[in-house]
């Protein structure tokens, strides 16, 4: 939409479409696309190995690394992308640790990288080398190296020669100049960008969004007001969106059990359900249930009256699935004692409640 800042509001849910990074020791939270991946602490280790070339086979990194006895945390991989018009090169080489994933949002924001981001799938066009064997030694492309990859010493990478990899590679000693950037997704266990604790990752459903538009549109449209001193002031704008249907989905994700939905009172389609047992065979049950229904409605309470000709087991199963917060069962046996049976959908024991006091009892449950 525009503007330099926006804020998303997420509800944590395992089925969420977004990955959320948050601190285990503070209130920091951000979409993984936006969360900063900090540089590893301390100085980069000193080089201890000589660079060696190895003949390898495989189209995947795991297959290449296995015979080298190199862990993915100690190897780097490259992604070739289209360069922006601001630099002379046609392509850029993005370098990450082999166990990390490229953050395309971060990469696209780099001034050296063309937007929208264009990743080359046929790397031979830019390098003459097949993708698994591209490396940083003697690279002819500008190198943008992720912070974590830049902290490695004695690492492995492609040899820029098909069928070969290098081990014992070290920055500066063996590689051309490079620029260190943040281009990876954070992972669980990373230091939190806020400086407190570690990062945790969870799925989330976006239920709202605030956009700080600033003066982008008001400047373009020359929209302003006069201040108290008569000076022209440009309007500062903002807008928001609320995902109404998403809020419903998120509420269900967070409030359910093996039997169905457990609606929060604020979102439930009805507050109370009345389940009359065999009402069509008992005039007394029907009269008591209908009176209770009218009394609750008179108090402004939303009530569902289950007047279907169904077996009690079917009625109970359906009501648990629908998830109305408060259930009142009216039956012959309890009416003999002038009582009804109450149960909260969120659990708890069934309670016998006086029929005469049932409305007040229900109101106290809200």
C-alpha positions in Angstrom: 0.0 0.0 0.0 2.9 2.3 0.7 4.6 4.0 3.6 7.8 3.0 5.3 6.3 1.0 8.2 3.5 -1.4 8.8 2.4 -3.6 11.7 0.8 -7.0 11.4 -1.4 -8.6 14.1 -1.1 -12.4 14.3 -2.8 -15.1 16.3 -0.6 -18.1 16.8 -2.1 -21.2 15.2 -0.5 -24.4 13.8 -2.4 -24.0 10.5 -1.3 -20.3 10.1 0.0 -19.2 6.7 2.9 -17.1 8.2 5.9 -18.0 10.2 6.4 -15.7 13.2 9.7 -15.2 15.0 9.5 -14.1 18.6 11.8 -13.8 21.6 11.5 -16.2 24.5 12.6 -13.4 26.9 10.8 -10.3 25.7 7.8 -9.1 23.8 9.6 -8.9 20.4 7.8 -10.5 17.5 8.0 -10.2 13.8 7.2 -12.0 10.6 10.1 -14.2 9.6 10.4 -12.2 6.4 11.2 -9.1 8.4 13.1 -10.5 11.4 16.8 -9.6 11.4 19.3 -12.4 11.6 22.1 -11.1 13.8 25.8 -11.8 13.0 27.3 -14.6 15.1 29.0 -13.3 18.3 32.7 -13.0 18.5 35.5 -12.9 16.0 35.6 -15.2 13.0 37.8 -18.2 13.8 41.3 -18.2 12.3 42.1 -20.4 9.3 43.7 -23.7 10.1 43.4 -25.7 6.9 44.8 -25.6 3.4 42.3 -25.4 0.5 41.9 -28.7 -1.2 39.9 -29.8 -4.3 37.7 -32.9 -4.4 35.8 -34.7 -7.1 32.2 -35.2 -6.1 28.9 -36.3 -7.7 25.3 -35.3 -7.0 22.7 -32.8 -7.8 21.8 -32.0 -4.2 24.0 -30.5 -1.5 23.4 -33.4 0.9 24.7 -35.8 -1.7 27.8 -33.7 -2.3 28.6 -33.1 1.3 28.3 -36.6 2.5 31.6 -38.0 1.0 33.4 -34.9 2.1 32.4 -35.5 5.7 31.3 -31.9 6.0 28.3 -30.7 7.9 25.9 -28.3 6.2 26.7 -25.7 8.9 30.3 -25.7 7.7 29.5 -25.2 4.0 28.2 -22.4 1.8 25.8 -22.4 -1.1 25.2 -19.7 -3.8 22.1 -18.3 -5.4 22.5 -16.3 -8.6 20.1 -13.4 -9.0 19.6 -10.6 -11.5 21.5 -7.4 -10.7 20.0 -4.0 -10.5 20.6 -1.4 -13.2 22.7 0.6 -10.7 25.7 -1.7 -11.0 27.8 -2.8 -14.0 27.3 -6.6 -13.4 24.4 -8.4 -15.0 24.2 -10.9 -12.1 24.8 -11.1 -8.4 26.0 -14.1 -6.4 24.2 -14.4 -3.0 26.1 -16.7 -0.6 24.6 -18.4 2.5 25.5 -21.1 4.9 24.3 -24.4 3.4 21.8 -25.0 6.2 20.1 -21.6 5.9 17.3 -20.4 3.6 17.4 -17.3 1.5 15.0 -14.6 2.6 13.7 -13.2 -0.7 12.2 -10.1 0.9 15.5 -9.1 2.4 17.4 -9.9 -0.8 15.0 -7.8 -3.0 15.6 -4.8 -0.8 19.4 -4.7 -1.5 20.4 -1.9 -3.8 22.6 -4.2 -5.9 19.7 -6.6 -6.6 17.0 -6.1 -9.2 13.4 -5.8 -8.0 11.3 -7.9 -8.4 13.8 -10.6 -7.4 14.8 -12.8 -10.3 16.5 -16.0 -9.3 18.3 -17.9 -12.1 17.4 -21.6 -12.2 19.8 -22.2 -15.1 23.0 -21.0 -13.5 25.1 -22.0 -16.5 23.8 -18.9 -18.3 25.6 -16.6 -15.8 28.5 -18.7 -14.7 28.9 -21.7 -17.0 28.7 -23.9 -13.9 25.9 -26.2 -12.8 24.2 -25.0 -9.6 25.7 -27.5 -7.0 29.2 -26.6 -8.0 29.1 -22.8 -7.9 31.5 -21.4 -5.3 33.2 -18.2 -4.1 36.8 -18.9 -5.0 37.7 -17.1 -8.2 34.1 -16.0 -8.7 33.6 -13.5 -11.4 30.3 -12.2 -10.0 29.9 -9.6 -7.2 29.6 -11.5 -3.9 26.9 -10.6 -1.3 27.6 -12.9 1.7 25.2 -13.5 4.5 26.5 -12.6 8.0 26.5 -16.3 9.2 28.4 -17.5 6.1 30.9 -14.6 6.5 31.7 -15.9 10.0 32.9 -19.3 8.8 36.5 -20.4 8.5 37.8 -23.6 6.8 34.5 -24.0 5.0 33.5 -26.0 2.0 32.0 -24.7 -1.2 31.7 -25.5 -4.9 34.9 -25.2 -6.9 33.4 -23.3 -9.8 34.2 -26.4 -11.8 31.5 -29.0 -12.6 32.0 -32.2 -10.5 34.3 -30.6 -7.9 34.1 -29.0 -4.5 36.7 -27.3 -2.3 37.3 -27.7 1.5 39.4 -25.6 3.8 38.3 -22.4 2.1 38.7 -19.1 4.0 37.5 -15.6 3.3 40.0 -13.0 2.0 42.8 -15.5 1.8 41.1 -17.5 -0.9 38.2 -15.3 -2.1 37.7 -12.0 -3.9 36.3 -9.0 -2.0 32.7 -9.4 -0.8 30.0 -7.4 0.9 28.4 -8.8 4.1 24.6 -8.5 4.3 21.6 -10.0 6.1 19.8 -12.2 3.6 18.7 -15.3 5.4 15.6 -16.4 7.4 16.1 -16.5 11.1 15.8 -20.0 12.7 14.8 -21.2 16.1 17.6 -20.7 18.6 19.1 -17.6 16.9 19.8 -14.7 19.2 16.7 -12.5 19.3 17.1 -9.3 17.3 16.0 -7.3 20.4 19.1 -8.5 22.3 17.1 -10.5 24.8 16.8 -14.3 24.7 16.5 -16.7 21.8 14.3 -16.8 18.8 11.3 -19.2 18.7 9.3 -19.8 15.5 5.6 -20.5 15.4 2.9 -20.4 12.7 0.4 -17.5 12.8 -2.8 -16.3 11.2 -2.8 -12.6 10.2 -6.0 -11.0 11.6 -5.1 -7.3 11.2 -2.7 -4.9 9.6 -1.9 -1.2 10.2 -0.1 0.8 7.5 1.7 3.9 8.4 1.4 5.8 5.1 3.0 9.0 6.3 2.7 11.8 3.7 3.2 9.6 0.6 -0.3 10.1 -0.8 -1.1 13.5 0.8 2.1 14.9 -0.8 1.1 13.5 -4.2 -2.4 14.9 -3.9 -1.3 18.1 -2.1 -3.7 17.4 0.7 -3.3 19.5 3.9 -4.9 21.6 6.5 -4.2 25.0 8.1 -2.7 24.9 11.6 -3.7 27.1 14.4 -1.1 29.6 13.2 -2.4 29.6 9.7 0.5 27.5 8.4 -0.2 24.8 5.8 0.4 21.3 7.2 0.5 18.2 5.1 -1.7 15.4 6.4 -0.1 12.3 7.9 -2.1 9.3 6.8 -2.7 5.7 7.9 -5.0 2.9 7.3 -5.9 -0.5 8.6 -7.5 -3.8 7.7 -9.2 -6.3 9.9 -9.6 -9.9 8.8 -13.1 -10.7 10.2 -13.3 -14.2 8.8 -9.6 -14.8 9.8 -10.5 -13.9 13.4 -13.2 -16.6 13.4 -10.7 -19.2 12.0 -8.1 -18.2 14.5 -10.6 -18.4 17.4 -11.5 -22.0 16.4 -7.8 -22.9 16.0 -7.2 -21.8 19.6 -10.5 -23.1 21.1 -11.3 -26.7 20.2 -11.0 -30.2 21.5 -11.5 -33.7 20.0 -15.3 -33.2 20.0 -15.5 -29.9 18.2 -15.4 -26.1 18.7 -15.3 -24.5 22.1 -16.4 -21.0 21.2 -15.4 -18.1 23.4 -18.4 -16.2 24.8 -17.6 -13.1 22.7 -17.7 -14.9 19.4 -20.2 -17.7 19.9 -23.1 -17.8 17.4 -25.3 -18.4 20.4 -24.6 -18.1 24.1 -26.8 -20.9 25.3 -28.3 -24.1 23.7 -31.4 -25.8 25.2 -31.5 -29.5 24.6 -35.0 -30.9 25.4 -34.9 -34.7 25.9 -37.7 -36.4 23.9 -39.7 -33.2 23.8 -42.0 -34.5 21.1 -43.1 -37.3 23.5 -43.4 -35.1 26.6 -45.7 -32.1 26.9 -44.1 -31.3 30.2 -40.5 -31.2 28.8 -41.7 -29.1 25.9 -43.5 -26.6 28.1 -40.5 -26.2 30.5 -38.0 -25.9 27.7 -40.0 -23.3 25.7 -40.6 -21.2 28.9 -36.9 -21.3 29.7 -36.2 -20.3 26.1 -38.5 -17.3 26.3 -37.2 -16.3 29.7 -33.6 -16.3 28.5 -34.5 -14.3 25.4 -36.3 -11.8 27.5 -32.9 -11.2 29.3 -31.2 -10.4 26.0 -29.5 -13.8 25.8 -29.0 -15.5 22.4 -30.4 -19.0 22.7 -30.5 -21.9 20.3 -33.5 -24.3 20.9 -32.8 -27.7 19.5 -36.3 -28.9 18.7 -35.3 -31.6 16.2 -36.8 -35.1 16.4 -33.4 -36.7 17.0 -32.1 -39.2 19.4 -30.4 -37.6 22.5 -27.0 -38.9 21.5 -27.2 -37.2 18.1 -28.3 -34.0 19.7 -25.4 -34.0 22.2 -22.8 -34.8 19.6 -24.0 -32.0 17.3 -24.1 -29.4 20.1 -20.5 -30.4 21.1 -19.4 -30.0 17.5 -21.0 -26.6 17.1 -19.5 -25.6 20.4 -22.1 -23.3 22.0 -20.5 -22.2 25.4 -23.4 -23.1 27.7 -25.7 -26.1 27.4 -28.9 -26.7 29.3 -30.6 -30.1 29.2 -34.3 -30.4 30.0 -35.5 -33.9 30.8 -38.4 -35.7 32.6 -36.2 -37.1 35.4 -34.8 -33.8 36.4 -38.1 -32.0 36.1 -39.4 -34.4 38.7 -37.1 -32.4 41.1 -37.9 -29.1 39.3 -34.3 -29.1 38.0 -32.4 -28.9 34.7 -28.9 -30.0 33.9 -26.2 -27.5 33.0 -22.7 -28.0 31.5 -20.1 -25.7 30.1 -18.7 -26.6 26.7 -15.2 -25.9 27.9 -15.4 -28.8 30.4 -16.4 -29.2 34.0 -18.9 -31.4 35.7 -22.5 -31.4 34.9 -24.6 -29.5 37.5 -28.2 -29.7 38.6 -29.7 -26.3 38.6 -33.1 -25.2 39.9 -35.5 -24.5 37.0 -36.7 -21.4 38.7 -33.2 -20.0 39.2 -31.8 -21.2 35.9 -31.9 -17.8 34.1 -29.9 -16.1 37.0 -27.5 -19.0 37.1 -26.8 -18.7 33.3 -26.3 -15.0 33.6 -23.6 -15.5 36.2 -21.7 -17.8 33.9 -21.0 -15.0 31.4 
